[in-house]
C-alpha cells in the first residue's frame, strides 16, 4: 500500500545506525480526530436508534474514544448525556423533555435515572 500521495500521513525516518534507515508513515492528528469523531457518531446513533443489549456498551466505547482523542462533542449529542449521573439518556425512555412556559424559552430535561433536571436555553433568532 503506497501512502506517499495521501495528505493524511507523515513520513518519519528512523536512523538506528549509519547503515540502515527505516521509513514509516504515521497519520496526522487532524485525520485521526476526524476518523474518531465519525466513529463516535456511528456508535451513538446505533445506541440511540437500535434497542438492543449492546447500546450501553456502544456508549462506553464512544466515551473512551472521546477521552482518548480529546474530542468536542456536538450539541445534539451533548443533550443525550445527564449532567449529574453522566449516563446516556434516550429521550422518551430515560428522560422527560419539556419546553418552558416563561419569558425565556428553555428545554427542561429531567433524567429518569437520577431525577436531576437541567435547562438548555433556546435563543431567539436575530431579527434584522
Backbone as a chain_set.jsonl record, in Angstrom:
{"seq": "XXXXXXXXXXXXXXXXXXXXXXXXXXXXXXXXXXXXXXXXXXXXXXXXXXXXXXXXXXXXXXXXXXXXXXXXXXXXXXXXXXXXXXXXXXXXXXXXXXXXXXXXXXXXXXXXXXXXXXXXXXXXXXXX", "coords": {"N": [[0.849, -1.18, 0.0], [0.724, 2.04, -0.997], [1.403, 5.044, 0.475], [2.352, 7.531, -0.003], [1.238, 9.563, -1.614], [-0.938, 10.456, -0.21], [-2.412, 12.959, 1.803], [-2.873, 12.655, 4.465], [-0.943, 11.422, 5.909], [2.253, 11.317, 7.542], [5.727, 11.227, 6.808], [8.198, 9.449, 8.427], [11.528, 9.103, 9.397], [13.673, 6.74, 10.774], [16.785, 6.45, 12.104], [18.706, 4.062, 13.089], [21.29, 3.086, 13.01], [24.2, 3.962, 11.068], [24.022, 2.565, 8.693], [21.439, 1.506, 8.203], [18.311, 2.803, 7.442], [15.128, 3.217, 8.448], [11.841, 3.581, 7.195], [8.704, 4.927, 7.919], [5.15, 5.474, 8.005], [2.962, 7.775, 9.514], [-0.202, 8.678, 10.768], [-1.706, 11.945, 10.547], [-2.683, 14.159, 13.241], [-5.081, 15.552, 12.856], [-6.433, 14.02, 10.961], [-6.747, 11.659, 12.393], [-8.429, 12.543, 14.478], [-10.676, 13.242, 13.009], [-11.534, 10.768, 11.962], [-12.018, 9.477, 14.394], [-14.149, 11.037, 15.406], [-16.13, 10.458, 13.511], [-16.501, 7.759, 14.094], [-17.446, 7.898, 16.723], [-19.895, 9.212, 16.301], [-21.237, 7.239, 14.817], [-21.389, 5.162, 16.726], [-22.942, 6.354, 18.792], [-25.3, 6.906, 17.398], [-26.11, 4.291, 16.76], [-26.59, 3.304, 19.341], [-28.672, 4.943, 20.062], [-30.779, 4.592, 18.181], [-31.189, 1.851, 17.872], [-32.623, -0.791, 19.634], [-31.11, -2.703, 21.457], [-29.19, -5.076, 23.455], [-26.615, -4.169, 23.448], [-26.361, -1.439, 23.492], [-25.546, 0.099, 25.721], [-22.897, -0.678, 25.869], [-21.923, 0.351, 23.465], [-21.971, 3.079, 24.065], [-20.103, 3.229, 26.139], [-17.744, 2.627, 24.748], [-17.737, 4.784, 22.952], [-17.387, 6.947, 24.733], [-14.792, 6.372, 25.67], [-13.306, 6.751, 23.327], [-13.764, 9.476, 22.905], [-12.486, 10.587, 25.146], [-9.849, 9.703, 24.73], [-8.989, 10.916, 22.31], [-9.544, 13.54, 22.814], [-11.937, 14.913, 21.972], [-14.41, 17.294, 20.938], [-17.695, 17.218, 21.83], [-20.54, 17.301, 19.74], [-23.404, 19.543, 19.977], [-25.978, 18.342, 19.727], [-25.496, 15.754, 20.547], [-24.555, 16.161, 23.09], [-26.799, 16.748, 24.577], [-27.792, 14.27, 25.103], [-26.609, 13.144, 27.292], [-26.717, 12.854, 30.798], [-26.249, 15.519, 33.093], [-25.636, 15.168, 35.745], [-25.475, 12.373, 36.624], [-24.053, 11.404, 34.507], [-24.849, 9.489, 32.68], [-26.012, 7.871, 29.666], [-28.875, 9.077, 28.197], [-31.894, 8.293, 26.727], [-34.176, 10.141, 24.897], [-37.522, 10.247, 25.95], [-37.517, 7.592, 26.804], [-35.526, 7.301, 28.867], [-35.546, 9.867, 29.783], [-37.348, 12.936, 30.369], [-38.517, 15.461, 28.335], [-39.309, 18.807, 28.282], [-40.812, 21.927, 27.253], [-40.185, 25.135, 28.433], [-42.457, 27.545, 29.937], [-42.05, 30.186, 30.517], [-40.854, 33.634, 30.056], [-38.236, 33.412, 29.083], [-37.472, 31.066, 26.878], [-36.897, 27.653, 27.27], [-35.484, 24.362, 27.145], [-36.431, 21.84, 29.293], [-34.927, 19.246, 30.764], [-35.388, 16.204, 32.249], [-33.85, 13.7, 33.972], [-34.653, 10.326, 34.203], [-33.253, 8.417, 35.518], [-31.654, 9.466, 37.631], [-33.119, 11.627, 38.503], [-32.415, 14.269, 38.185], [-32.884, 17.613, 37.042], [-32.296, 19.753, 34.344], [-31.681, 22.739, 32.409], [-31.759, 23.924, 29.04], [-31.226, 26.783, 27.35], [-33.229, 28.255, 24.868], [-32.39, 30.12, 22.2], [-33.594, 33.145, 20.7], [-34.033, 33.792, 17.223], [-32.057, 36.237, 15.539], [-33.557, 39.219, 14.537], [-33.439, 41.178, 11.764]], "CA": [[0.0, 0.0, 0.0], [1.551, 3.232, -1.13], [0.758, 6.134, 1.197], [3.076, 8.774, -0.224], [0.411, 10.587, -2.234], [-2.025, 10.828, 0.679], [-2.069, 14.089, 2.668], [-3.186, 12.35, 5.858], [0.163, 10.698, 6.521], [3.562, 11.942, 7.653], [6.821, 10.29, 6.618], [9.148, 9.537, 9.532], [12.73, 8.293, 9.199], [14.383, 6.324, 11.979], [18.15, 6.029, 11.809], [19.256, 3.366, 14.251], [22.729, 3.177, 12.811], [24.507, 4.681, 9.834], [23.789, 1.751, 7.506], [20.024, 1.237, 7.926], [17.327, 3.856, 7.704], [13.778, 2.691, 8.271], [10.875, 4.597, 6.829], [7.347, 4.546, 8.278], [4.156, 6.518, 7.821], [2.121, 7.988, 10.687], [-1.332, 9.556, 10.443], [-1.742, 13.261, 11.185], [-3.663, 14.24, 14.327], [-6.378, 16.01, 12.353], [-7.092, 12.875, 10.325], [-7.147, 10.744, 13.463], [-9.59, 13.114, 15.174], [-11.824, 13.176, 12.105], [-11.981, 9.377, 11.951], [-12.563, 9.19, 15.724], [-15.468, 11.682, 15.52], [-17.059, 9.667, 12.703], [-16.778, 6.531, 14.825], [-18.287, 8.258, 17.871], [-21.25, 9.468, 15.794], [-21.833, 5.953, 14.456], [-21.701, 4.425, 17.952], [-24.057, 6.994, 19.496], [-26.514, 6.684, 16.605], [-26.524, 2.894, 16.948], [-27.151, 3.162, 20.685], [-29.895, 5.732, 20.15], [-31.856, 4.136, 17.305], [-31.419, 0.407, 17.953], [-32.937, -1.2, 21.011], [-30.513, -3.995, 21.743], [-28.484, -5.127, 24.73], [-25.281, -3.628, 23.295], [-26.375, 0.028, 23.41], [-24.706, 0.632, 26.792], [-21.506, -0.944, 25.502], [-21.581, 1.331, 22.426], [-21.727, 4.371, 24.715], [-18.83, 3.122, 26.864], [-16.676, 2.726, 23.754], [-17.733, 6.158, 22.438], [-16.781, 7.806, 25.756], [-13.356, 6.117, 25.679], [-12.736, 7.401, 22.139], [-13.828, 10.922, 23.148], [-11.436, 10.932, 26.105], [-8.521, 9.426, 24.179], [-8.629, 11.873, 21.263], [-9.917, 14.875, 23.295], [-12.894, 15.436, 21.004], [-15.501, 18.145, 21.405], [-18.944, 16.558, 21.473], [-21.527, 18.224, 19.181], [-24.5, 19.918, 20.88], [-27.094, 17.392, 19.678], [-25.115, 14.576, 21.322], [-24.38, 16.569, 24.487], [-28.111, 16.68, 25.217], [-28.126, 12.881, 25.387], [-25.919, 12.709, 28.496], [-27.162, 13.544, 32.01], [-25.177, 16.346, 33.65], [-25.309, 14.761, 37.113], [-25.013, 10.988, 36.726], [-23.21, 11.171, 33.322], [-25.335, 8.331, 31.938], [-26.641, 8.126, 28.373], [-30.323, 9.077, 28.365], [-32.631, 8.306, 25.469], [-35.385, 10.946, 25.087], [-38.764, 9.498, 25.976], [-37.357, 6.353, 27.563], [-34.754, 7.562, 30.075], [-35.643, 11.271, 30.169], [-38.543, 13.694, 30.004], [-38.12, 16.755, 27.772], [-40.424, 19.756, 28.241], [-40.478, 23.301, 26.867], [-40.585, 26.052, 29.489], [-43.525, 28.486, 29.602], [-41.735, 31.547, 30.953], [-40.396, 34.535, 29.001], [-37.054, 32.805, 28.485], [-37.803, 29.715, 26.445], [-35.826, 26.709, 27.577], [-35.798, 22.948, 27.232], [-36.189, 21.275, 30.619], [-34.66, 17.826, 30.587], [-35.381, 15.502, 33.527], [-33.304, 12.34, 33.878], [-35.433, 9.373, 34.984], [-32.338, 7.539, 36.259], [-31.237, 10.08, 38.902], [-34.091, 12.64, 38.889], [-31.866, 15.613, 38.015], [-33.484, 18.43, 35.998], [-31.465, 20.864, 33.901], [-32.3, 23.528, 31.341], [-30.989, 24.432, 27.908], [-31.907, 27.988, 26.88], [-33.464, 28.343, 23.422], [-32.177, 31.516, 21.789], [-34.442, 33.646, 19.635], [-33.245, 34.203, 16.064], [-31.893, 37.687, 15.401], [-34.399, 39.821, 13.505], [-32.829, 42.398, 11.234]], "C": [[0.893, 1.242, 0.0], [0.817, 4.428, -0.54], [1.376, 7.489, 0.879], [2.216, 9.882, -0.806], [-0.689, 11.109, -1.336], [-1.581, 11.949, 1.619], [-2.307, 13.814, 4.146], [-2.037, 11.673, 6.596], [1.44, 11.531, 6.525], [4.628, 10.862, 7.472], [7.847, 10.509, 7.722], [10.318, 8.59, 9.229], [13.352, 7.992, 10.544], [15.762, 5.838, 11.57], [18.725, 5.382, 13.06], [20.778, 3.311, 14.182], [22.981, 3.803, 11.437], [24.173, 3.885, 8.583], [22.297, 1.59, 7.188], [19.156, 2.421, 8.34], [15.953, 3.243, 7.435], [12.815, 3.843, 8.026], [9.492, 4.103, 7.23], [6.428, 5.751, 8.131], [3.253, 6.572, 9.044], [1.006, 8.949, 10.293], [-1.226, 10.877, 11.18], [-2.835, 13.266, 12.248], [-5.037, 14.654, 13.824], [-7.142, 14.871, 11.69], [-7.561, 11.869, 11.366], [-8.387, 11.249, 14.185], [-10.843, 13.039, 14.311], [-12.393, 11.758, 12.057], [-12.612, 9.003, 13.293], [-13.953, 9.804, 15.891], [-16.509, 10.93, 14.69], [-17.462, 8.392, 13.444], [-17.686, 6.788, 16.022], [-19.727, 8.5, 17.418], [-21.961, 8.169, 15.438], [-22.252, 5.197, 15.714], [-22.889, 5.026, 18.692], [-25.356, 6.798, 18.727], [-27.017, 5.25, 16.74], [-27.159, 2.683, 18.318], [-28.503, 3.857, 20.793], [-31.049, 5.094, 19.381], [-32.087, 2.636, 17.314], [-31.636, 0.029, 19.411], [-32.406, -2.621, 21.233], [-29.721, -3.935, 23.04], [-27.084, -4.525, 24.658], [-25.236, -2.103, 23.311], [-25.529, 0.669, 24.512], [-23.227, 0.438, 26.488], [-21.03, 0.021, 24.41], [-21.227, 2.678, 23.054], [-20.414, 4.35, 25.488], [-17.657, 3.268, 25.899], [-16.583, 4.149, 23.211], [-17.09, 7.116, 23.44], [-15.27, 7.617, 25.82], [-12.667, 6.794, 24.496], [-12.696, 8.908, 22.336], [-12.708, 11.347, 24.093], [-10.039, 10.744, 25.516], [-8.078, 10.487, 23.187], [-9.016, 13.311, 21.6], [-10.846, 15.577, 22.315], [-13.915, 16.338, 21.682], [-16.806, 17.531, 20.903], [-19.897, 17.593, 20.879], [-22.726, 18.405, 20.117], [-25.615, 18.872, 20.901], [-26.776, 16.094, 20.416], [-24.9, 14.908, 22.789], [-25.691, 16.497, 25.254], [-28.46, 15.261, 25.666], [-27.413, 12.319, 26.614], [-26.422, 13.53, 29.68], [-25.986, 14.302, 32.609], [-24.758, 15.892, 35.047], [-24.742, 13.339, 37.169], [-24.16, 10.561, 35.533], [-23.618, 9.941, 32.518], [-25.948, 8.784, 30.621], [-28.149, 8.027, 28.55], [-30.985, 9.205, 26.997], [-33.918, 9.091, 25.701], [-36.643, 10.095, 24.975], [-38.679, 8.21, 26.769], [-36.648, 6.591, 28.895], [-34.84, 9.01, 30.532], [-36.973, 11.853, 29.712], [-38.069, 15.053, 29.513], [-39.36, 17.617, 27.652], [-39.915, 21.119, 27.811], [-41.032, 24.227, 27.925], [-41.597, 27.072, 29.02], [-43.205, 29.924, 29.961], [-41.273, 32.392, 29.768], [-39.133, 34.008, 28.319], [-37.376, 31.357, 28.148], [-36.614, 28.799, 26.677], [-36.364, 25.284, 27.507], [-35.484, 22.491, 28.643], [-36.088, 19.763, 30.462], [-34.538, 17.196, 31.973], [-34.91, 14.071, 33.296], [-34.146, 11.423, 34.764], [-34.549, 8.465, 35.829], [-31.959, 8.133, 37.605], [-32.193, 11.178, 39.364], [-33.615, 14.067, 38.711], [-32.559, 16.326, 36.85], [-32.526, 19.555, 35.64], [-32.095, 21.509, 32.684], [-31.278, 23.871, 30.272], [-31.795, 25.586, 27.326], [-32.04, 27.934, 25.355], [-33.351, 29.804, 23.038], [-33.135, 31.885, 20.676], [-33.568, 34.028, 18.455], [-33.195, 35.724, 15.953], [-32.745, 38.202, 14.246], [-33.765, 41.112, 13.051], [-33.714, 43.085, 10.257]], "O": [[1.708, 1.442, 0.901], [-0.267, 4.785, -1.001], [0.958, 8.5, 1.443], [2.454, 11.052, -0.507], [-1.32, 12.113, -1.665], [-0.483, 11.89, 2.173], [-1.98, 14.648, 4.991], [-2.152, 11.383, 7.787], [1.674, 12.343, 5.629], [4.46, 9.729, 7.923], [8.313, 11.63, 7.926], [10.119, 7.434, 8.857], [13.537, 8.891, 11.364], [15.884, 4.911, 10.77], [19.176, 6.069, 13.976], [21.46, 3.473, 15.194], [22.029, 4.134, 10.729], [24.05, 4.469, 7.506], [21.927, 1.543, 6.015], [19.271, 2.951, 9.445], [15.665, 2.806, 6.321], [12.963, 4.931, 8.581], [9.135, 2.969, 6.913], [6.876, 6.897, 8.133], [2.828, 5.535, 9.553], [1.24, 9.919, 9.571], [-0.718, 10.932, 12.3], [-3.788, 12.491, 12.178], [-6.052, 14.157, 14.314], [-8.36, 14.768, 11.838], [-8.642, 11.294, 11.24], [-9.297, 10.472, 14.475], [-11.939, 12.803, 14.817], [-13.61, 11.578, 12.107], [-13.619, 8.297, 13.331], [-14.843, 9.167, 16.455], [-17.652, 10.781, 15.123], [-18.627, 7.995, 13.421], [-18.586, 5.998, 16.306], [-20.67, 8.049, 18.068], [-23.149, 8.01, 15.721], [-23.352, 4.647, 15.765], [-23.754, 4.292, 19.17], [-26.401, 6.551, 19.329], [-28.224, 5.023, 16.825], [-28.153, 1.966, 18.442], [-29.378, 3.408, 21.534], [-32.176, 5.058, 19.875], [-33.11, 2.183, 16.8], [-30.916, 0.48, 20.301], [-33.155, -3.597, 21.2], [-29.595, -2.874, 23.651], [-26.425, -4.379, 25.688], [-24.159, -1.528, 23.156], [-24.864, 1.676, 24.269], [-22.403, 1.292, 26.814], [-19.88, 0.459, 24.423], [-20.285, 3.339, 22.617], [-19.686, 5.342, 25.495], [-16.685, 3.959, 26.203], [-15.484, 4.671, 23.026], [-16.331, 8.001, 23.047], [-14.535, 8.587, 26.003], [-11.577, 7.347, 24.641], [-11.712, 9.556, 21.977], [-12.053, 12.364, 23.86], [-9.144, 11.546, 25.781], [-6.925, 10.916, 23.21], [-8.84, 14.208, 20.775], [-10.576, 16.697, 21.881], [-14.238, 16.158, 22.857], [-16.996, 17.349, 19.7], [-20.055, 18.669, 21.455], [-23.023, 17.539, 20.939], [-26.142, 18.549, 21.966], [-27.69, 15.403, 20.866], [-25.043, 14.037, 23.646], [-25.695, 16.216, 26.452], [-29.329, 15.076, 26.517], [-27.589, 11.147, 26.947], [-26.542, 14.752, 29.587], [-24.862, 13.799, 32.633], [-23.649, 16.195, 35.488], [-23.652, 13.126, 37.701], [-23.598, 9.466, 35.544], [-22.813, 9.409, 31.753], [-26.354, 9.938, 30.477], [-28.651, 7.0, 29.006], [-30.673, 10.106, 26.218], [-34.683, 8.755, 26.605], [-36.806, 9.324, 24.029], [-39.675, 7.779, 27.351], [-37.116, 6.133, 29.937], [-34.268, 9.359, 31.565], [-37.627, 11.339, 28.803], [-37.302, 15.727, 30.201], [-40.339, 17.232, 27.014], [-38.738, 21.435, 27.98], [-42.205, 24.134, 28.286], [-41.612, 27.437, 27.844], [-44.03, 30.806, 29.725], [-41.293, 31.938, 28.624], [-38.983, 34.145, 27.104], [-37.533, 30.525, 29.041], [-35.479, 29.123, 26.328], [-37.539, 25.034, 27.773], [-34.383, 22.729, 29.141], [-37.048, 19.097, 30.075], [-33.695, 17.599, 32.774], [-35.505, 13.329, 32.515], [-34.334, 11.709, 35.946], [-35.034, 7.813, 36.753], [-31.934, 7.426, 38.612], [-32.097, 11.624, 40.507], [-34.344, 14.998, 39.055], [-32.793, 15.727, 35.8], [-32.002, 20.234, 36.523], [-32.933, 20.91, 32.01], [-30.098, 24.079, 30.555], [-32.918, 25.391, 26.861], [-31.086, 27.609, 24.648], [-34.133, 30.634, 23.502], [-33.455, 31.064, 19.817], [-32.466, 34.539, 18.652], [-34.177, 36.409, 16.24], [-32.669, 37.695, 13.127], [-33.572, 42.033, 13.843], [-33.346, 44.128, 9.718]]}, "num_chains": 1, "name": "protein.A"}
